[in-house]
Amino acid sequence: MGAGSYLETVDAVIFDMDGVLIDSMPLHAQAWLDVLAEAGIKIRREDVYEREGEAGAASLSFFFRINGMDSTPERLQDLVRRKEALYKKRAVPEVFPGVPELLNALKK
């Protein structure tokens, strides 16, 4: 069965957008690096990638610990909000190769 005939039998498609259709991780990583640098927390880009998929506050707790610093839940939430605002301000994620063609094929 060719791809075209298979797609004719599909009624719906559900995607997990991030990591499937778009690659937003570079933008998230840079937002973390910038917000944490402002807070005096030094991390490497690799540190952010190693925590990919983890909740923001959990990642922040780890970053504070590896810098020998303590924080409060309120401080962690403030930094998470600042990071998300910065990410959204810059967000123009890269679409993975082949995604536009797949979406066009699904429309037909």
C-alpha positions in Angstrom: 0.0 0.0 0.0 1.5 3.4 -1.0 1.5 6.4 1.3 -1.1 8.1 -0.7 -3.7 5.3 -0.4 -2.9 4.9 3.3 -3.5 8.6 4.0 -6.9 8.3 2.4 -8.0 6.0 5.2 -6.9 8.3 8.0 -9.6 10.4 9.7 -7.5 12.1 12.3 -3.9 12.6 13.3 -2.6 13.7 16.7 0.9 15.1 17.2 3.0 16.0 20.2 4.2 19.3 18.7 7.5 19.9 20.5 10.2 17.5 19.6 8.0 16.0 16.9 7.1 18.9 14.6 9.3 21.6 15.9 12.7 21.9 17.7 12.3 24.5 20.4 15.0 23.2 22.7 17.7 25.6 21.4 15.4 28.5 22.3 14.5 27.1 25.7 18.2 26.4 26.5 19.2 30.0 25.6 16.4 31.4 27.7 17.5 29.4 30.7 21.1 30.4 30.1 20.2 34.1 30.0 17.8 34.1 33.0 20.2 32.1 35.1 23.2 34.3 34.2 21.2 37.3 35.3 20.7 35.5 38.6 24.4 34.7 39.0 24.0 31.0 38.3 26.6 29.5 36.0 25.6 26.5 33.9 26.5 25.1 30.5 24.2 24.6 27.6 24.8 20.9 28.1 23.4 21.1 31.6 20.1 22.4 30.2 19.9 19.7 27.6 20.6 17.0 30.2 17.5 18.2 32.1 15.3 18.3 29.0 11.7 17.3 29.8 12.0 18.0 33.5 9.8 20.6 35.2 11.3 24.0 35.3 11.4 24.3 39.1 13.1 20.9 39.4 15.8 21.9 36.9 16.3 25.2 38.7 16.7 23.4 42.0 19.5 21.3 40.4 21.2 24.4 38.9 21.1 26.1 42.3 22.6 23.0 44.0 25.5 22.6 41.5 26.3 26.3 42.1 26.3 25.8 45.9 23.3 28.1 46.3 20.0 27.8 48.1 16.6 29.1 46.9 13.0 29.4 47.9 10.0 28.0 46.0 9.0 31.6 45.3 12.4 32.4 43.8 12.2 29.3 41.6 8.8 30.2 40.4 9.9 33.7 39.6 12.8 32.5 37.5 10.5 30.0 35.7 8.1 32.8 34.8 10.9 35.0 33.6 12.4 32.2 31.5 9.0 31.4 29.9 8.4 35.1 29.2 11.8 35.4 27.5 11.2 32.2 25.5 7.9 33.4 24.3 9.3 36.7 23.3 12.0 35.0 21.2 10.1 31.9 20.1 10.4 31.1 16.4 11.2 27.4 16.7 12.7 25.5 13.8 10.4 23.1 12.0 11.9 19.6 11.5 12.7 18.5 8.0 9.8 16.9 6.2 7.1 18.3 8.5 5.6 20.8 6.0 5.4 18.1 3.4 3.7 15.7 5.8 1.2 18.3 6.9 0.4 19.1 3.3 -0.1 15.4 2.5 -2.4 15.1 5.4 -4.6 18.0 4.2 -5.3 16.2 0.9 
